[in-house]
Amino acid sequence: MQRTVSSSPLAPSVKVKLINAGFHTAADLVDLLPLQLCQEAGISQEEANEVLQALRHDSRLCQERAAEGCITALELLHCEQSQGSLVTFSSELDAVLGGGVSVGKTTEICGTPGIGKTQLCIQLAVDVQIPVCFGGLGGKAVYIDTEGGFLVQRAAEMARAAAEHCALLAEDTEQRAALEDFTLEKILSNIFLIRCHDYVELLAETYLLPNLLQKCAEVKLVVIDSIAFPFRHDFEDFSQRTRLLNSLAQQLNQLANQQQTAVVLTNQMTTKVSNGQSKLVPALGESWGHAATEKLILHWEEDKSVGVAKAAYHVSRTRATPPLSGSGRGKSSKRSPALPPCLVFCRSSSRKADGWPLSTSLPGKWKPLSNTKLRVKDSGMPV
Amino acid sequence: MDWGRLKLNPKITNAVKKASVRSAKEILSLSGPDLQRLTHLSKGDVHLLHSAVAAEYRKARPVTALELSLGEWPSLEPGHRLSFACPVLDDFLRGGLPLNGITELAGESAAGKTQFGLQLCLSVQYPQDHGGLGTGAVYICTEDSFPIKRLRQLITQQSRLRPHVPPALIHSLRFSDNIYIEHTADLEALQTCVSQRVPLLLERGLVRLVVVDSVAALFRSEFQADEAIERARHLLAFSRNLHCLSHTYGAPVLCINQVSDLVDSPNPGRCDYGLVGSKVLPALGLAWANQVLVRLMLRRQERCLRVGGQTSTVRSLEVVFAPHLPRTSCLCGVWEEGVKGVPREGLREKPPCPI
């Protein structure tokens, strides 16, 4: 497989000159001296040196890749399965998501204000640190906050509850040893917070994320809460917004894939009026709807605040309600009221064929409720 | 754009200058292929350019949550909140009003929202040990005129409201001097106030609390029912200003909001924030709700409470949503000295009383 000049990472004007001079593939340039290339293509000496270096480096890479061979779908499946997922501590939500939030993919969480998107994100930032012997990923988290909703008081409550929960579950010496690294201080020290005040800062952070993740390889989760907020504030040029969002989506997908991290984005909802009927849809437009690999939409249900889920593609599926219950854990005798449940709406990537598990059952660990609800506890552990 | 600080190959900086791309914002807003086309640089060079400009544009490095909890970054996490001057209310709100972000207080008329606003204007003037911020407040009135008589009454009763604060301190504070009142009769005046006059006060350190009473009045009156998009645009511009001010100066913003009735049956296109069985919803819809960090709702109840010779209708203050609070509610009453929360145990049933 030969590298063509037009697809190589050279400056566009240089490419044009080379193609005009008749050089189309790397093979055409392989035995040329820089001075000869200068004369034939009409480029400067420096540019000629660069061209030859780039194409030689490239051809070496191509050969290496050809030697390795392509990866088969079976290998890809094994790779994905061995990766593990990020549990949310709600067995229902995990079941609907296929084991948890997928690592290596982007997940979008949409919902109206106050439904629990930020709570879920902070919970994930704590859950990603659960040691591997407990079934977690044992990684760190980067939290990009654009709204100011990350309050460290809440993160500390969740971290404390997670540590206590794991302490109760510890059975053997390995798990007990791992617990020493899973304390409140340690959990808080592994969440990196970046606050962005406008979309330019968010774009800047996205360019810096690959470096950050390479330097700190234990980062397994990147949360952007929320991605809608800076882009909805008075953006005059909608086409520019769409372009920026598309390029952001590409960069995040690439980041998730290459660095094998889970990327979680939060989106707002907006009202869409069609045929005199209004309904709530995720914000940022139609093209952004295709950006993330997996999408969760959270709704309130009017009368009993029971969560309902429906798949995006299969409207006829049974409704499922992942419950996230909340009650004061270890708190005072007053029973703190629960947050009304939410609906979960799931669309997954093509790797979930059609066996989309949309059954609803209650979470195993906590006491079963009469109808599945989604509540956020004081301790933050969705149940 | 200070090219000298970027540590890039001069070839890259020259190419960028030649393409008349001047600001960091422009560079970061252009994609890789677009920049390649404009500057005739290679892909690797453009990548270096993006990384260098992004690193320069970034305002602060990532901080860990542990550093925040230890109070090492007061601009991001101040560690304290603005107290309401009542221990029950402060306990309910886990400290008081957050210093960054917009807090909304919605309720029907005569629920007591303005009372909360006035009480906070006084409470912000106390020093930090007593739950305040040591500076003044700006109160923006959009509907009625400012209730100056009630403010004077509250000022004289401060020592009764706060028995634990030394009277000498209370007497030393010149409360009326530190409250700046703005009357804005239309939307344009409101925007001018928030974008020009309030930042001036904040910058000089004269105020740190901004109260808008009420945010719904002007937006509801100046737009027709079918001008929803126009209204949303103005709302977003307004809230953007408030957000900027709040985050730059660490100033809590309290927006008082009206409510609208629910006249039709449950509608899938309307978000009710989980307020099941409620006949009213906070006004201004989803566009405004997305900008608010903490939403509180004040409701009058049928019963009365008598404490020490005074009678007050009981109100319930409910948390609709907040990032750090569970959905609880608390009872409170409005007295001569101000708003005070009622601990649940202290409530005895009384028949409804006339106002």
Interface residues (C-beta under 8 A of the other chain):
Chain A: P9 L10 A11 P12 S13 E50 A54 T112 P113 G114 I115 T118 Q119 V142 Y143 E147 G148 G149 F150 L151 V152 Q153 R154 A155 A156 E185 L188 S189 N190 I191 F192 L193 I194 R195 H197 V200 E201 L203 A204 E205 Y207 L208 N211 L212 A228 F229 R232 H233 D234 Q240 R243 L244 S247 Q268 M269 T270 T271 K272 V273 Q277 S278 K279 L280 W300 E302 D303 K304 S305 G326 G328 S336 P337 A338 L339 P340 V376 D378
Chain B: A24 K25 L28 S29 S31 Q36 R37 H40 L41 S42 K43 G44 H50 S51 V53 A54 A55 Y57 R58 K59 A60 P62 V63 T64 A65 L66 E67 L68 S69 L76 E77 R94 P98 N100 G101 R233 L236 A237 S239 R240 H243 C244 H247 P266 N267 P268 G269 R270 C271 D272 Y273 G274 V276 G285 L286 A287 A289 N290 V292 L293 R295 V320 F321 P323 H324 P326 R327 T328 S329
